[in-house]
Amino acid sequence: MGAQKEEKPPPQQGGSPAQQPAPAQQLRRAAVGWGEGTQELLHISAVRPSTEKVDRVELHPVQPWLAYVDRNSNVSVWNYESDELLYDTQLGGADEAALQEAALRQRADRGAAAAGLSGAAAAAQEASLAAKGTASGLVRDIKFLDMDTCFWQIARQHWMQYGAFDDHTIPYLGRYKGLQGKRWLVIACENKVVLHDLASADARDIPRSSCFESRAPTALAFLLLNLPSLTGYTASGGAAQAKPELLPVMAVGTAAGSIFLISPDTMTVYAKLSGAHGKAVTAMLPLASEAPGGPDMLLTASADGTLAVWDPSRTPVRGADRELAPRHSFKAHDNGITAMTYFLAYTEKPEPPVLRLATTGDDKRVHMWEVGSWKPFAKAQPLQKATCHSIGWAPWGGTGLGLHPSLLLATGEAPLILGLDPATGGMERYCGLEGKVDPGQKKVPKIYHLAVHPTRPHLVAAATNTGAVLLSFDSNERPPVVALPAQVVTLEALLQQSNTPEKDKRASDPGAAGGKGAQGLTYVMASGGRLWSTALRLESQRAEGAAERTISLSSGAREAIAALDHPGRPVLACSASGRSISAVWPQLRAYTVYSLAPTGSWEVVDRGSGNNVVWSSTQPMYAVISVPNIPTATIKKKRGFFGGKKAAAAAQEAEEAAQAAAQAAAATTVEVHVVNEEAGSQFIATHEVGLGGEQPVVLHGGGLLGVVLNKPAPSGTGRALQFVSWKGFAPVGPQLPEPVWVSWEPECTLLALAYEHTIELCRTRPAFERFASISIAESVAGIWQSRQLYISTPTSVHVAFADPVTALVQEVQLASFQGGVDSKTSPAAEATPLPPEQMRPPGPLTLAGVRHSYLWLADCLGRPFLVSLRHPGLRLRCLAARGEISTARTIAERGLAAGFHDEAARFLAAMSPQEGVREALALPGLTPPAEMALSIRSDNWDRAARCFQALALGVSDKGLLQLFADGGGAAGSSPVDVAARLAGLSLESPAAQNAAAVEAMLEAHARNPEASFAEGLDSPPAAAANGGADDSSDDDEAPAAEAVKPAVDPVDWEAPLVAGGAPPGAAGLPAAAAAWDGEEGEGGAAGMAGSSCGAPGTGFVGPAERQRLVAVAELGLRFAEAATNAGHEDAARSALGVLVRSAHLLPPALAERLVFSMGQCSMTESARNLASAVAASKAPGSLSDPAVSSLLAALVGGMHGPAVQGTLQAAGLAPLAAVYSAVWGTGDRQAALADWRRQLAAAHPEAAVAVVPPPA
């Protein structure tokens, strides 16, 4: 709107001016009468009481910190979430502790060389210490300064001034190290500026005598993006750098009207801004350059009513004092300016909102200006008798679109916070503190200063005469914006298309007409009594020589498509096709449905009395809570503070409204309407949903109609939610507790129910049941793509990938307030499996959907904001969730480093148990553990065995696996952590026993993930390294090298069981346990000798190495068991062959399992080699255990396969040891073998072992 004409105040009534009440008394009366009966939108969240009046408050953009100053110059920092006082100091006098420190430093050598400081730094330190002895005086202003505040000052400037749709316009800020790890609290006092580091308790004082020409500081601001020429720095080569960098400069306004630009690090004065103000500087705001990429400017206000714009980086300095002249200055108010703020607001024109400035003055007026041209935009006089001392812009909920007054005002004379609509001049009472906070010794609370949270504008801090108060608007209120699922043909697009030549149509943007290849969405918002449509298109291009493509967002004309039936804030929703839009005014109990006609215009197809409308996600059907048509008073925008009805009349109207609401609640029903969207304006049918006499309260749309009933939930907490079918309108499933929001997947197979602290994920097929839970608190909205749930909270944006079959849930935080800071201040990692967090725009958000690897949002102004999903780790997950497994694998192979292929494989396998496993095995960077697990799932046991061989020998390079297939081996570094690499990877296969075996195998290895099977061991022979060389026949031939030698029994049957001739019975578990403990001597187990058969040697193996061997052995045994059960004995033999060479180092129990598994797999040759090594060794280790040696003898004697299995199952340790002792040492090989078979069969006839009689 243009500048409003100045209106004369209304004539006074009730006597002469002298008889009129004072402003404070008048405002207190208004606080009681004005707005009576209306619901206040601003509520008290927390209070920090104070015995002194609080003058100023300041909110940190990221941390939950509120700084405030009272009249006694007591400065405090309060954590309003934990209710802790982080910092509290009394200023006004000298710092006694600092004085003592200065006295001690005078006795020491304070030279710059001794201190190791530069001359400038030493001088700054000395000046700071000297200033601590000076009384600070009254506190005039307070600010936070750290990397968080720097980032968000720049981000808000770009978001408000340039309409930035992402954070690409914000430069990298991490090169400046002066603020790394610092949390400065900057306090402007009458005699100095104090900087206190909340992180380290470091403090600096900047005296006014040396930096401000003895002028008293009054206001603070920070210029962050500056040209190095301002600070005296020039780039290499002597030429001044033309690109601004993060070089923080502190602007200090003084009582004389001049502003000094100084370094917060060295206290160097860069420039003096003068020539614009004749009185004290009262307020300062940083201002971004006219276009992105320029240095910061400064806007200042003075007590003489003038405004000035400064451009320090590009204005030449004058004289030795480096004075700078203003770029522009003008008279803004007749008297002094008290406060100012930037704001954005829509008008009745179709143009997007532009940056404007609102100022308040001692002339009791609020003036608004166009930033840049500095032409007047509007004027208002909210209060006739009082001055507004504080003003702030709060784009919460629908205020950004003009549905609530967005400018907050406080007078200092009343307990009121008022709202001013900058477009219409209407006023609204937001909050009155009287009766809500303890006034203490004061009559009524008074509000002196307001601060709106920079990133969470629903939070407002107030400085009152009773303490600091934190207030909050409704954080769940969303802007009235809806994104149409598909771009639709509007009337404007049709007219433009009809006037465009055919050849130009093909080259024109198809997004406006919704043609094939349209890249973007259509946003529809409610503002100024109309529905506005904006078609958006995402374009990308690659500059010459650039590595990445740059994107740009173009929007079509803002088109008014329909007039709204009622004032106030509507709730918008759309049908699944996007061709119908509903608008609901809950407080007015009215709704309207618009549909796109074939002519291209939006027409009303239904309107009525109702307070909630939701749509089906599959059909053009909507449900409405129908209430009786009760007359409601029309909401009128008020131009002034007064003019409302009397309190008695307002109270009577409120009582009548309450009675009418009770009657309406009793007659409330749920109706389902059907729209023929092909005809566009035809209303088909109406159905009433039977609820058994229960009263509906809230509706949730989607695959099923969710009805919240006014009855307790079965769990006893909250109200009950009942799902109803859209077809037969019959109840579906049990009643559930009422959620905050409900979101359905487009295929209607997944459902998200959000509660206060969690989000419950449910599947609808084959039965409705919950399958996972996500721990995200205070979520406000969610939207599904294919197996992707995007979630927004007041501070962050998340995505959760979920699969109902495998019950996989992986949550990734995409954006947050802190994430935006980290992305621009932390060094970029060369390669990461997932992207770092991105910037979340300030204020409330609307989730629009995913298009072209971007998550589209709508900010508090209904403007688009994009969160990139183009990182390979995210992109492959999105593609896999949509079922494009092959493309996802290609993205992982090309975009992710090899070290992250295991995680990608795990996700692919979970999203598609068959195709995902097949594609995951094609990733070149898989580690042996991951490839082993995937091979098991794909039933490729031979490949899994080769992976285990590589893992056991410490080889993590896939390219070396072929060596193991050829019988070779290599010793390398310790194998990777199997449990960590395969955590969450489902290994289920069609055979359940295989999955259980492999899972147990991984759990065993997880107990010692650093196990190395290669250290201290020699290379195994081909037969030991690969079980494929084992002969399953009983008549194994000797190796070729031994063919010329006489036939010799590989087992010395007369050798004693224990060295030294001890009887066989003495060699039991205690002896083996002693050997396992690593005792040296003949009975101690040791390392491997240089024998090709892996014979036990005398080298000592420490406990750590033994533990690693045990971990790998358990892994291999479980794998062999699973492979044997699946019928893949060759794979089992390959894995067992690696373990044979260290059998003597294993505990008796594992050695027994190893020999038993060898028998199952008919590894006769390996058993003979092992038995020969035991017979020739002086320290057989655990192989001397009766259970192990008896099994080994059985294998050598031909007792393998089912016979050994039956013997183990039926007999156990003692019978085997007895049988073994009876046949040991008979002297004759043939007789011994025959006797062994006979006694074994007699002991266990159920094994059905054939008895071979001894030779005659």
C-alpha positions, 0 to 999 in steps of 0.5 A: 500500500502507499503512504497513508494520509495522516489522520487527525486524532478523534475529538476528546470527550468528557471535559477539557484536556486538563481533565483527561487521564494521564497516558499511563492511566489511560493505557491501564484502563485500555488494558482492561477494556480493550480486547476483552473477550478475545483470546490472546495469541501471546502466552507466557513461557518463562519468567526470570524475576528481578527486584530491579527494572529490566531495561534491555533484553537480547536473544541468541539465535541458536543457543537457548540464551536470554541476556538482560540488563537491569537499572543497576547495570546488573548483566545476566545471561539466562538459559530459559530451557534449563532455567539456569543463570549462566552469567551474572555480573554487576557493572557500574563500578571498577573491576576490583579483580582486574585492578589486582591483576593489573597491579601484579602485571606492573611488577612483572616484565610487561614488554611485548617481546617478553610476552611474545605478542606483537606491539599492537596486541600488547598495547591493546592488552595494556589498554584493556587492563588499564580500562578495568580500573575505570568505572563502567557506568550505566549499561546502554546496550548488549549484544552476543558475538560468536560464529552463530550470530555472525552466520545468522546475521548474514543469513537473515540479511540475504533471506530478507533482502535478496529472497535467498532460497538456500544458503549458497549466497552466504560465503564460507566463514571459517577462514576467520579464526578470531571467533572460533571457540568464543562466545562473546557477550558485548556490553556498551557502558557509558565509560567503556565497552566490555567483552566477556567470553562466556566460554572461557571467562576471558574479558576485555575492556575498550575504554572510551577515552582511547577509542571513542574520543571520550564519547559515551557509547550508546548503541552496538552493531556489527559489520561482518562482511567487509572489504579488507581495505577497511581494516587496512589489509591488502591482498598479495600483490598490493591490490586491495581485494574486491571480494568481502570476507568475514572480518568482524567490525564493531560499530559503537554509536556514541552520545555525540552522534558519531559512530566508531568502527573498531576491531573487537580483537585488537581495539584498533579504530578503523574509521569514524562515521560523522556528519549525519547526527547532531545528538546521541545514536539511539539505534543501529542496524546492519544492512546488506549490500544492494546485491549479493557479494557486496560488503555490509552497510550500516543504518543508524538512528539518532535522538535528533530524528535523523536516519543515516545510511553508511557504506564504510567499505566503499567510502573514501576516508578523510583526514588523519582521523579516517572520517567517513561521510554518510551515503544518505541521511534524512529527517525521519521523525520530528523528535528522536527515534527510539527504535527501528526494525526491518520487516517484510509484508505483502500488499494488495499488489501482486509483487513479492514483498520487499525489505522495509524499515519501521521506526518509532519516535518520540512523536508517538508515530510509527513510520515505514520506509522503502529500503534503498529508495528510502521513500515513505511507505506508510505512517501510523499513530498507534496510541494517541497519548503514548510513545512506542519505545520498542518495535520488532518484527515477528513473522510467526504463523500466518503473520508473514502473509499478513493474517496477523499483525507482524510488528510488535510494539511496547510503550513502556507505560503499560503491561501490553504487547500490541500488534500493528499490521504494516499493510492496513494499520490495524491493531491487535492486542497480543498480550497483557501481563497484568495479573499474569506475572507477579508485580512485586512492589509495583502496581502493574507490570510495564514493558520497556523493551522487546526482542524477537528471536532471530530464528524462532520468531514465535519466541518474544522476550520482554524487559519489564519492571518485574524481570525478564519474561519469555513469551511464545506464540503458537509454534504449531501454527503454519503459514496458509500455504499449500503446494499442489502435487502437480502443476496445474493449468491456470487461466493466466497460463492458458491465455499466455499459451494461446498468445504464444507462437507454436515454435515459442511454446516448445521453447518456453517454460513448460512449468507454467502449463504443467507440460512434460518436463515441468521442473517445480511446484505451484505454491498457493497462499492466502494473503490480503483476502485472496488466494495467490498462485505462483508457478516455480521452476528450477533451472541448473547450468554449468559454468565453463570450467566449473565442477558442479552445476549451479541452480537458480529458481525462477517464479512466474507471476504471482496470480490472484486465482480466487477471492476468499469468503472470510477474513482471518487466517484460513487453513489450506489443503488440496486434493490428491490431484491438486485441482481442488483447494479447500479453505477453512476458517476454524474460528468462524466455523466456515469453509469454502472449496475451490475447483479448477474449471476446464476454462482454467479459472478457479470456481467455488464448488462448495461452501458451508459451516464447518471447522475442519476439512481434510482430503482423501489421498486417492480420490477427489473426496473430502470430509468436513466437520459440519456445525450448525450455522451460528452467526459470528461477529465479523472480525474488523481490522482496527486502525487505532488502539481504541474504538472497541466496544465496552467491557460489559457488552463484550463480556455479554457477547462472549457469554452468548458465544460460549453458549452457542458453541456448546449447542453447536458441539452437540449437533456436530457431524462428519460429512464426506463430499465428492467432487467431479474434478473433470467437470470442475464445478459440479458437486456430486454427493454427500455422505454422513459418517456414523460415529455412534453418537460420539462428538468429532473434534478433529479430522485427519486425511489420507488413505483412511479418514481419521476422526478424533473423538471427544472421548478418552483414548483406550490408553487413558491419555488424550482423546481417541483417534478412530480411522474410517474407510472412505468407501463404506465409512465403517471403522477400521482398526482399534481406537488409538491415542490422538496424534499431533499430526498424521501423514500417509505414504502416497501408496497408502502402505505406510502411515506416520503418527506423530506424538509429543516425543516420538513418531510411530511408523505403521504398515497397513499390509498385510495387517495394520501394525506398528513396525518402528518408532523414531525419537524426534520430539516436538515435530510439527509436520511430516510428508511422505515420499516413497518410503521416505518421511520428511519431518519438520520441527521448530528447529530442524528438518529430518528425513527417515527412510523406512521399509516395512518388510525389513523394519529398517529405519534410518533417520538423517537430520537434513537441516537445522539452525546450528547445522547452517552455522557448521556448514559455513564455518567448519572445514569441508570434509573430503568425503563423507557418507552423508552430507553435513547439515544444511541451513534451516530457514527461520520461522515456521515451515511448510513441507511441499515435497521432493522434486529433482533431488531437492526438498522444497519448503515454503517459509513463513512468507510462502516463498520457496526454500530448497534443501539439497538431497544431491549428496551421493549418500542421500541421493542413492537412499532416495533412489533406493527407497523409490525402487531404483536400485540399479541407479542407486548402486551407480550413484554409490559407485561413482559418488562415494569413496570406497570406504563408504560402500559397506554402508551403501550396500547395507541400505540397498540390501535392506530396501530390496532383499533380492535385487538390492543384494545383487547390486550391492555385491557389484560395489567395488569398495566392499570390505571382506566382512560386508561381501561375506555377509552379502554373499551368504544372503545371495547364496554364494557360499564359495565367494563368502568363503574366500572373503572369510579367508581374506578376513582371517589373514588380515587382507582388506583388499578385494583384489587379493581374494583371488590369491586365496582361491589359488591357495595362497595367502597374505598377511596384512593389517588387522581385519576390519570390525565386522560388527561395526561394518555389518551393524544393522545389515539383515543377513536373513536368507531363505534358510532360517538356520543360516541366518541364525548361524551367521548372526551368531558368528558376527556376535562372537566376533564383535566381542573382539573386533580387532582379532588378527589371524595373520600376526605371528603365523607362517603362510599356510600350505595350499591344502590348509589354506583352502579346504578344496584340496581335501580329499573326501575319500578314505583312500587318500594318496600321499603327496608326490614329494613323498611317493619315493619314500616307504609307506609310513603311518602318519600317526605314531600310535605308540606315542603317549598322549602327554609328553613324559609318558603320562598315562592317557587319563592324566591328559584331561581338561586341566592340562589343556587349560594350563597349556591355554593359559600360555605357560612356557615349557613342554606343555605350553602352547606356542606359536607356529614353526616354519613347517609347511604343515603348520606344526606347533612350534616353540614361539611364544604367543601372547594373550592378546594374540590368542584372543584375536585367534579365538575371535576369528576361529569362532567366526569361521566355525559358525560360518562352516556350520552354516555352510554345511547346513546349507549343503555347501561343504566346499565353502565350509572346507575352504573356511576350515582350512584356514583355521587348521594351521592354528588349531594348537593355539585354540582353546580345547572347546574350539579345537574340538569344534574345529576337528568335529567340523572337519569330520563333517566336511570329510577333510581326511587329508587335513586331519592326517596332516594335523595328526602328523604335526601333533605326533611330531610336536613337543608342545601340542597345546590344546590338541593333547586334550582327550576330546580333541585327540580322540576325534582326530584319531577317529578322522585319521582312522576313517571315522568321519561323516555321520559316524562322528556326528552320532558319536558326539551327540550320544557319547560326549567327552568321557566315552570318547576318551575311554575308547581312544585310550583303549586303542592307543599304542597297540603297535600294529596299525591295521589291528589298531584301526580295526580295534578302534572301529570295533570298540567305537561301534560297540559303544554306539551301535546307533551310529551304524558304523561298519565293523572291520575285523582285524587281519589274521 
